[in-house]
Amino acid sequence: MAAEPCGVPSPKTVMRTLDDGTVLLPRCRHTAHQARVLSLDAHIIGRVYGRDGMWMKSSGPWRAVHPQTGAVSVFPAGFETWWDIPIANDFSGVVLPDDRLRAFSDEVGSGRRIDLAERILVDDPTTRRIVDLLTHGLDADDRASRLFFERGIDLLCAQLARVHCSNRELGVWQRRRGLAPWQVKRVTGYMRDRLAEDISLGDLAQLVGLSRFHFCTAFRLATGQTPHEWLVMLRIGRARELLADPSLRITEIAFAVGYETPSAFSASFRRLVRATPTEYRRHLQVNGRGTAGRCVAR
């Protein structure tokens, strides 16, 4: 499945395809209120330039993500994700063929397959700087420029193997980012199964065998959000799905996702979605969406 275009390059910039099939994408703009599916035979390493929140989903429910300026994402080959971007946002990136990554692994003599881990809008200054270098001055075609791009891809491959390799038992990223992915998954699953309940910090910490203090710190390092912010994100994500069903009253939805009053639900929903539940439901009806995610191309 090929990815749809996610943005429109500026007329003053051009994409560049290297001899090895790597595509360098200049700074482009995601159009607002669009969702796209990414599923390629190549890896995508990209960065965003804005700080506006957006929504994404892969195999689970929709969830809010709030990038810092320059946040980086790594989408391994074959990875699918859906995006709902309420405000136009600029991005740039590299589409790296899997064969190119394998060739780098063979060249350095590691003898080990490099399997990239999924990273969604994380703070990685080194990868960000490499992407910036590779996506500027793409119209230059002299010998020195071609060599620059070739060596730059080698540098990117080295950084991906060093930091974003999923088959490293204790990689740099895992040591630095607090909770391990399986711990975040366990906590998220626990929250998702109990959205209508009062979930305590102690219960969450006990799931991963940490004190409440250390759990909060490790969780924030791993996700960029506090446990409470993460829970609110899951609740509002589920509410978005329920709002697609016109037979459900907004009051019922508020209670179903853990809010004691409709007013508290509405305030929380508006803060994350930038629309009231009523406005969001109307938006779904106007656009003919049966669910919050059916606008994506399949």
N, C-alpha and C positions, 0 to 999 in steps of 0.2 A: 504494500500500500504506500503510495507516495504522499508526501506532505504537500498540503496546499500552501501557496505563498502566504506568509504571515505578515508581510508589510510591503511597502513601496519604497524602493531606494530613491534617494534624491537624484534629480537629473544630472547633477555634477559629479556623481560617483558611479562606479562600475563594479560589478562582480568580477572576480578573477578565478579562473580554473587553472590549477597547476598541472604539470605533466603527469603527476601521480593520481589525478582525479580529485584532489582536495579542492573544495570551493571556499573562497574567502568572500564573506558577505559584508558589504559596507554598512554604515549606520543607516537603518531603515526605520520605518514607523509602523507599529502595530495599530491598526484601526480600532476604534472603540467598539465595544459590545460585539466582539467577534470571538469565536472559539475555533480552534484548529486542532487537527489530529496530526501528530508527528509519528511516523512509522517508516523508517528508512533502513537500508542496508549499510548505513554509515552512522558514525557518531556525530552528535551536534554539540558543540561547545559554544555557548553564547553568553552575552552580558547585556544587562539593561541599564538605561541611563536615568530613569526617573525613580521616584519613591512612592508612586501611587499604588495602592493595593490592587490585587487582582485575585481571581479565583481559578483553581486548577483541580483536576482529578486525574487519577490514573486507574487503578483497580478499585479504589474505594469511593466514598462520597465526595462531593465538592468540598473544598476547604479554601479558606482565605490565606493568601501569602502576601507579605508586606516587604518588598525588597528594599535594601539599602541602595543608595546610588552606587552603581558599578557592580551589583550582585552578579554572580556567575552561576550558570546552570550547565550540567553535563547530562546529556540524554544518550545512553548507550544505544547501539544499533538494535533495532527492533522494538525499542521502548515506545509506548503510546501514551500520550497525555492530551487532555482537553483543557483549553484555556478560555476563560471568560474575562475580557479586559474592558472594564467600564470606561477607562480614560485612555486616550491614545498614548503610547509609550514607545520610545526609541530603543532599538537593539542593534547589535552587530554580532557576528559569530563566524565559526569555522565548521564546515561540513567535512569531516575526516573519514575517508573510506577505511573500512576495517582492515583491508589489505595493507594500507599504509602503516597502521598501528602495528600490525604483525611484522612488517618488514623492519620497523624500528626495533622490535623485540629481538628479532633474529640478529640484527646488526650489532647490538650491544652484547650479544652472547649470553643473554639471561637463560635461554632455553625454556622459558616459561611463558605461557599464554597470558596476555594482559586482558583481563575482564574489567571493564569500567563499571563503577558504581553510579547509581542515579544520584544526582545532586540537584536540588531545586532551589535556586536563588540563594546561594550561600556566599559568605564573605571569604574570597580567596584572592588577595591582592596580586599574587604572583601570576596566576592564570589570567587574571584580568589584564595585567600589563602586557602579557604575551599576545592575547587576543587584540588588544589595542594596536600593538606594533604590526600585527599581521593584516589588519583591516584598514590601514591607512596607506595612502599613496598607491592604490591598486592599479592605476593607469600607467605606472612606470614599467618599461619593458626592456631596459638595458640589462647587460649581463650581470652587473652588480646587484640589481634589484631582484633578478631571478634567483641568484644565489642567496640573497637575504631571505626571500620567502621560503626557499628549501630548508635553510638552516633554522629558520623560525619554526617550521613544522616539526623538525627534530626536537627543538626545545620544548614545544608544546607536548609532544609525545612523552618526553622525559618527565615533565611535570605531572601529566596524567598518570603515568606509571608510578611515580613517587608518592602522589597524594590521593589520587582518585581511583586506585586499583582495588576492586572488590575482593580479590583473592589474596590479599595480604592479611595475615591473622591479626597483627597489631600495627596497622599502618599509621602514618603520621596524622592523618585526619581523625581516625578513631581515638587516638590518644589525646588529641587536642579538643575534641568536640563533646566531651562529657559522656552521656548515655550512648550505649551501642545501639545500632539500628533495631535489633530484636527487642531491646528494652523499650524504645519509643513505640514500637509496634504493639507490644503488650499493653502499655499504658493507654495507647489510643484505642485499642480494642475494648479495654475495660470501660473507658469513657463512653464509647459509641454504644455499648450494650446497656448503658445506664443513663442515657441523656435526660430522662424524666426524673431521675433521683438526685438526692443531695450527696455529691461525691466529696469525700474529705481528702485533704492533702496527705494525712496519715495513711489512708488506704492505698493511695497511689504510690507513696514511698515504699510501703511494705511489699508491693508487687515486685520491686526490683532490689529489695534488701538494703535500702539506704535510709538514713535519718531524713526527716522532713527538710532540714536545712540543706544537706548535701544533694538531696533529690532536686530541689528547686534550682540550685546552681547548675547541676549537671543537665537538667532538662532544658534550661534556657540556653546553655552552650550548644546542645544538640539540635535545637529547633529554632532558636532565635526568639522564642516566646515563653512566657510563664505558663505553668500548668493551667491556670485560670483562663488565660488568653486562648490557649489551645482548645480548652473545653468549650468556650464561647464560640470559637470558630467552627467546631464540630456541630454545635447546636444550631447555629445559623445556617450551616451547610445543609443539615437535614431539613430545616424549615424551608429552605429554597425548594427542595424536592417536594415537600408536602404541599406547598403553595400551588404547585402545578395541578393539584386535584381540586376542582371548583366545588366539590361537595363538602369539603372540610372548611369549617369556619376558622377564622384567624384565631379566635379564642381557644379553640380546640388544639390548634397547632402550637400555640404558646405553651399550653400545659404539657403537650406531648414532648416538647424539647426542653422542659425543665424550668420554665418561667412561672413565677407565682401570679403575675398579673399581665394582662395584655399590654399595658402601657410600658412595663419594663421590657417586654419582648420587642415592642415596636421601637423603643429607643435603642436597644442593642442592635436590632436588625438594620436600622437606618445608619447607625455609626459604621457598620461594616459594608453594607451594600450601597449606601448613599441613596436609598429610596425607602419609603415605608413598605410594610408588607402588602398593603393594598395597591400601591403604585407598582410594586414588583409583579404582583399577580396580573395586573392590567397589562403590563409590558409583555408577559408571557402570552396572554390572550391575543394581543394585537399582532404579535409576531408568529402566532400559530404554533407555539411550542407546547407539546404535551408534557414535556419535562424540562427542567432547567438546562439540560445538556443536549437537547435534540437539534440545536442549531448547528452542531458540528457536522462536517462532511464525513461521510463514511466511505 
